Amino acid sequence: MGRTTDVLGASHGPSKATERIIKVKGERISCMGEHNDHPKVFYTVPETGFVVCMYCDIKFMRDTGDELD
């Protein structure tokens, strides 16, 4: 489906929680949770920005290929 990136922290300061971001090539995606632990839902990912799953808070954003890994 896409690359997965863990981002530590949040804009509110240091945090032990990780934020799951999945980069995708297409505009339509589905999510069932990291461990298939919620109903399958479908989202449209905007060209800029992201969409967040209402069940598991995974963020999906377009893979623009701009980042170096």
PyMOL commands that set and color helices and strands:
alter all, ss='L'
color gray80, all
select strands_A, chain A and resi 2-10+13-24+28-31+41-44+50-52+59-62
alter strands_A, ss='S'
color yellow, strands_A
deselect
rebuild
show_as cartoon
